[in-house]
Amino acid sequence: MAKEEKEKISIEEAFAKLDETVKEMEDDDVSLERSFSLYKTGMELIESCTKEIDLVEKNVLKLSKNGETDDFS
């Protein structure tokens, strides 16, 4: 995942990879070692998504009463 994070994947791709990771973790045949690896990958994906969502939230504009835009606060 570290390599992928450096390449900056979109939030949609991150959510898709997170979904795949969760599905693989739910497999009864996954080893404990693989589970830990998947967990780490999932946490990295969640952190990436959270950062992206926070960035978008900071850039959201709200419309004031007089029709002008103000920074979201």
Residue pairs with C-beta under 8 A, 6 or more apart in sequence:
1 40
1 41
1 44
1 45
2 44
4 17
5 44
5 48
9 17
9 48
11 48
11 49
11 52
11 53
14 45
14 48
14 49
14 52
15 45
15 49
17 41
17 45
18 42
18 45
18 46
18 49
21 38
21 41
21 42
21 45
22 42
24 30
24 34
24 38
25 35
25 38
25 39
25 42
30 38
57 72
58 72
59 72
60 72
61 69
61 70
61 71
61 72
62 69
62 70
62 72
63 69
64 70
